Each structure stands twice: as structure tokens, then as C-alpha cells.
Amino acid sequence: MDLVSIFGILLALTAIVGGQVLEGGNVGSILQLTAFVIVFGGTIGAIMLQSSVKVFFLGIKMLKWIFIPPKLNPQELIEQIIVWSSASRKGGLLALEPMIDELTDPFMVKGLHLLVDGAEPEVLRETLEVEIGTYEEHLRSGAKVWEGAGGYAPTIGILGAVLGLIHVMENLSDPSKLGGGIAVAFVATVYGVGSANLFFLPMANKLKALIAHQVVMREMLIVGLVSISNGENPRVIENKLQGYIV
């Protein structure tokens, strides 16, 4: 569980609502169903238009990473690679074949298969780097769903404000209806700008950071497998891979 994300969201909401209360305002005044429907309905519609069905649902699925990020343990990966390196030096590359069945990560399985099959180091590197590129682009397309939402929400908030003002202009002869239209106008702007800068854009940036960490892990695996293929000493491989850990 990523407690920083949870605390960040709670802090942001508390700051906004708390600021409203400190100014003597009513919390209920920033709870406008009409503004909510305009801003969030419009934003969701825009990102659905921007994305394919597959990409849209990938973005939705990746939301859980904000609170439960993928488990990445670079030190554990290094230890695994060192085990492979020591086994290959003692029994040759074929000694690694029984270890493939113990793996659950398809990328690691593919890499170890290529190594056991005797692929040349450059072929091994090129094959896996192509897969990394495809994997990264796939995940980034999901993150762009929320990046797009962060771009559309403020504009749709302004659209909501304009609609509220139109409602005001249409009812100038009836003062009792002016307050509701003005409220929708301002609250829609708050929803649009607030959701983009407090939620959508930070979420997209966090997802991109998590994707970058996963890519680094895969790059570490490639370096380790290529080093094993070249017959490098396990200690040399470990020192090389430790350079990836900050």
C-alpha cells in the first residue's frame, strides 16, 4: 500500500475544504451536482474519444498502481542473476534450463530461454530491448489516459462556467435563479482546474515514474543475461548491476 498517495489525496482535499471553511464559506456551496456532471462526464467522454477501448480500460486498470504499486525489488533481481551466473559457470548454460520452470515473469522466462538456447549476446540484447520498447509504450499509453484527462478537465470546467453564465443571462428577470447559475459557473471551474492539478496530472506522472522503474528492472535483467552469456565473473556482474540501485 502506497501511504504517500493516500496521504497526498487526503491532504489535498483537506486543504481545499479547510480553506473554504476558514474563509467562512459553506462546504455545501462547492458540492454542485450539475458542475460535477459537466466536468467529469465531459472529461471521461473526451478521453474515451481520444483512446481505443483497450487503452482506455488499461488506464482504468492501472489506477490501482497509485495505491498498490507493482512490487519491484532490484536487490532480489541481482541475487537471482548471480545465482544463474554461478550455476552457468559450474554446469554450463544448460544448467539453467531447470530454473526456467520456477519463473513466473514472462520476460524473465523469455530471456533465460534465449540464454539457454545459446543466442549470441547481441541477438539476446536486441530481442529483449525490442520487447522492452513495446512494453513501455503499451504502459505509457495507459498513463496518457490520465494525462489527457488533466488536459481536458480545466477546459471543460471553463465550458461549464460558460454554461452557468448562459443560464444566468437567461434568467436576469428572475433573481431567485441567478444564484444557482453563478454557483455552477464558479464550481465547474474549481472542479476542472482542481481535478486536473490535484489528481489527474499527478496520477499520470506517478504512473510514468512506476513504468520507468519497471523498465530499469528489465534493463538490469538484460545486462545480467548478456554478462552471463559473455562468461563474466559473478562478482563483476553484481558490481555492474549495483550501479542501477540508488
C-alpha positions as CSV (number, residue, x, y, z in Angstrom):
1,M,0.0,0.0,0.0
2,D,1.4,3.4,-1.0
3,L,0.6,5.5,2.0
4,V,2.2,8.6,0.4
5,S,-0.5,8.6,-2.3
6,I,-3.3,8.2,0.2
7,F,-1.9,10.9,2.5
8,G,-1.4,13.2,-0.5
9,I,-5.0,12.9,-1.7
10,L,-6.4,13.4,1.9
11,L,-4.1,16.4,2.4
12,A,-5.2,18.0,-0.9
13,L,-8.9,17.5,-0.2
14,T,-8.5,18.8,3.4
15,A,-6.6,21.8,2.2
16,I,-9.4,22.8,-0.3
17,V,-12.3,22.1,2.1
18,G,-10.4,23.6,5.0
19,G,-9.7,26.7,3.1
20,Q,-13.3,27.1,2.3
21,V,-14.3,26.7,5.9
22,L,-11.6,29.1,7.1
23,E,-12.9,31.8,4.7
24,G,-16.3,31.4,6.4
25,G,-17.8,29.6,3.4
26,N,-20.2,26.7,3.4
27,V,-18.8,23.3,2.3
28,G,-22.1,22.6,0.6
29,S,-21.6,25.5,-1.8
30,I,-18.8,23.6,-3.5
31,L,-20.8,20.5,-3.9
32,Q,-22.7,21.0,-7.2
33,L,-24.1,18.0,-9.0
34,T,-24.6,19.9,-12.2
35,A,-21.0,21.1,-12.3
36,F,-19.8,17.6,-11.4
37,V,-21.7,16.0,-14.3
38,I,-20.5,18.6,-16.8
39,V,-16.8,18.4,-15.8
40,F,-16.3,14.8,-15.1
41,G,-18.8,13.5,-17.6
42,G,-17.2,15.7,-20.3
43,T,-13.7,14.7,-19.3
44,I,-14.4,11.0,-19.4
45,G,-16.1,11.4,-22.8
46,A,-13.1,13.3,-24.1
47,I,-10.6,10.7,-23.0
48,M,-12.8,7.9,-24.4
49,L,-12.8,9.6,-27.7
50,Q,-9.0,10.0,-27.5
51,S,-8.3,6.4,-26.7
52,S,-9.1,3.0,-28.0
53,V,-11.3,0.7,-25.8
54,K,-8.2,-1.4,-24.9
55,V,-6.1,1.7,-23.9
56,F,-9.0,3.3,-22.0
57,F,-9.5,0.2,-19.8
58,L,-5.8,-0.2,-19.4
59,G,-5.7,3.3,-18.0
60,I,-8.5,2.4,-15.6
61,K,-6.8,-0.8,-14.6
62,M,-3.5,1.0,-13.9
63,L,-5.3,3.2,-11.3
64,K,-4.6,0.6,-8.6
65,W,-0.9,1.3,-9.1
66,I,-1.4,4.7,-7.4
67,F,-2.3,2.9,-4.1
68,I,-0.8,-0.6,-4.7
69,P,2.3,-0.2,-6.9
70,P,3.9,-3.2,-8.6
71,K,6.4,-4.9,-6.3
72,L,9.9,-4.1,-7.6
73,N,12.9,-5.4,-5.8
74,P,16.1,-4.7,-7.7
75,Q,18.3,-6.3,-5.0
76,E,16.3,-9.6,-5.3
77,L,16.8,-9.5,-9.0
78,I,20.5,-9.1,-8.7
79,E,20.7,-12.0,-6.3
80,Q,18.7,-14.1,-8.8
81,I,21.0,-13.2,-11.7
82,I,24.1,-14.1,-9.5
83,V,22.6,-17.5,-8.8
84,W,22.2,-18.0,-12.6
85,S,25.7,-16.8,-13.2
86,S,27.2,-19.2,-10.6
87,A,25.2,-22.1,-11.9
88,S,26.2,-21.5,-15.5
89,R,29.9,-21.2,-14.6
90,K,29.7,-24.6,-12.9
91,G,27.5,-26.6,-15.2
92,G,27.2,-24.5,-18.4
93,L,24.2,-22.7,-19.8
94,L,22.2,-25.8,-20.0
95,A,22.3,-26.0,-16.2
96,L,19.9,-23.0,-16.2
97,E,17.2,-24.9,-18.0
98,P,15.5,-26.4,-14.9
99,M,15.3,-22.9,-13.3
100,I,13.1,-21.6,-16.1
101,D,10.1,-23.6,-14.7
102,E,10.5,-21.7,-11.4
103,L,9.9,-18.3,-13.0
104,T,6.5,-16.5,-13.3
105,D,7.6,-13.4,-15.2
106,P,7.2,-14.0,-19.0
107,F,10.0,-11.5,-19.7
108,M,12.4,-13.4,-17.5
109,V,11.3,-16.7,-18.9
110,K,11.9,-15.5,-22.5
111,G,15.3,-14.1,-21.6
112,L,16.5,-17.2,-19.8
113,H,15.2,-19.3,-22.7
114,L,17.2,-17.3,-25.2
115,L,20.3,-17.6,-22.9
116,V,19.9,-21.4,-22.6
117,D,19.3,-21.8,-26.3
118,G,22.7,-20.2,-26.9
119,A,21.6,-16.9,-28.5
120,E,24.5,-14.6,-29.3
121,P,24.9,-11.7,-26.7
122,E,23.9,-9.1,-29.3
123,V,20.9,-11.1,-30.5
124,L,19.8,-11.6,-26.9
125,R,20.1,-7.9,-26.2
126,E,18.4,-6.7,-29.4
127,T,15.5,-9.2,-28.9
128,L,14.8,-8.2,-25.4
129,E,15.2,-4.5,-26.0
130,V,12.6,-4.6,-28.7
131,E,10.2,-6.2,-26.2
132,I,11.1,-3.6,-23.5
133,G,10.2,-0.8,-26.0
134,T,6.9,-2.4,-26.8
135,Y,6.1,-3.0,-23.1
136,E,7.0,0.6,-22.2
137,E,4.9,2.1,-25.0
138,H,1.9,-0.1,-24.0
139,L,2.0,1.0,-20.4
140,R,2.6,4.7,-21.3
141,S,-0.5,4.7,-23.4
142,G,-2.4,3.8,-20.2
143,A,-0.8,6.7,-18.3
144,K,-1.6,9.1,-21.1
145,V,-5.3,8.4,-20.4
146,W,-4.9,10.4,-17.2
147,E,-2.5,12.9,-18.7
148,G,-5.2,13.6,-21.3
149,A,-7.8,13.9,-18.5
150,G,-5.6,16.5,-16.9
151,G,-5.5,18.5,-20.1
152,Y,-9.2,18.3,-20.8
153,A,-10.7,18.9,-17.4
154,P,-9.8,22.6,-17.0
155,T,-11.1,23.4,-20.4
156,I,-14.3,21.6,-19.7
157,G,-14.5,23.4,-16.4
158,I,-14.4,26.7,-18.3
159,L,-17.1,25.3,-20.6
160,G,-19.2,24.6,-17.5
161,A,-18.6,28.1,-16.3
162,V,-19.9,29.5,-19.6
163,L,-23.0,27.3,-19.5
164,G,-23.7,28.6,-16.0
165,L,-23.4,32.2,-17.1
166,I,-25.7,31.5,-20.0
167,H,-28.2,30.2,-17.5
168,V,-27.7,33.4,-15.5
169,M,-28.3,35.6,-18.6
170,E,-31.4,33.7,-19.5
171,N,-32.9,34.4,-16.0
172,L,-31.9,38.0,-15.4
173,S,-35.6,38.8,-14.9
174,D,-35.9,36.2,-12.1
175,P,-33.3,37.0,-9.4
176,S,-34.1,33.8,-7.5
177,K,-32.5,31.7,-10.2
178,L,-29.3,33.8,-10.6
179,G,-27.5,32.3,-7.6
180,G,-27.7,28.7,-8.9
181,G,-26.3,29.6,-12.3
182,I,-23.4,31.7,-10.8
183,A,-22.6,28.8,-8.4
184,V,-22.5,26.3,-11.2
185,A,-20.2,28.6,-13.2
186,F,-17.6,29.0,-10.5
187,V,-17.8,25.5,-9.1
188,A,-17.4,24.0,-12.5
189,T,-14.1,25.9,-12.9
190,V,-13.0,24.7,-9.5
191,Y,-13.8,21.1,-10.4
192,G,-12.0,21.4,-13.7
193,V,-8.8,23.1,-12.5
194,G,-8.7,21.3,-9.2
195,S,-9.2,17.7,-10.6
196,A,-6.5,18.3,-13.2
197,N,-3.8,19.7,-10.9
198,L,-4.6,17.8,-7.7
199,F,-5.5,14.4,-9.2
200,F,-5.2,13.6,-13.0
201,L,-1.8,15.1,-13.7
202,P,-0.1,13.9,-10.5
203,M,-1.6,10.4,-11.1
204,A,-0.2,10.4,-14.7
205,N,3.2,11.4,-13.5
206,K,3.3,8.8,-10.8
207,L,2.3,6.1,-13.3
208,K,5.0,7.2,-15.6
209,A,7.6,7.0,-12.8
210,L,6.4,3.5,-11.9
211,I,6.7,2.5,-15.6
212,A,10.2,3.9,-15.7
213,H,11.2,1.8,-12.7
214,Q,9.9,-1.4,-14.3
215,V,11.8,-0.6,-17.5
216,V,15.0,-0.2,-15.4
217,M,14.4,-3.6,-13.8
218,R,14.1,-5.1,-17.3
219,E,17.3,-3.4,-18.4
220,M,19.1,-4.8,-15.4
221,L,17.9,-8.2,-16.4
222,I,19.2,-7.8,-20.0
223,V,22.6,-6.6,-18.7
224,G,22.8,-9.6,-16.4
225,L,21.8,-12.1,-19.1
226,V,24.3,-10.7,-21.6
227,S,27.0,-10.7,-19.0
228,I,26.3,-14.4,-18.2
229,S,26.4,-15.1,-21.9
230,N,29.8,-13.5,-22.1
231,G,31.0,-15.6,-19.2
232,E,31.8,-12.8,-16.9
233,N,32.6,-13.4,-13.2
234,P,29.5,-13.3,-10.9
235,R,31.2,-10.7,-8.7
236,V,31.8,-8.5,-11.7
237,I,28.2,-8.9,-12.8
238,E,27.0,-8.0,-9.3
239,N,29.1,-4.8,-9.2
240,K,27.8,-3.8,-12.6
241,L,24.2,-4.3,-11.6
242,Q,24.6,-2.5,-8.3
243,G,25.2,0.7,-10.3
244,Y,21.5,0.7,-11.1
245,I,20.4,1.0,-7.5
246,V,20.3,4.5,-6.0
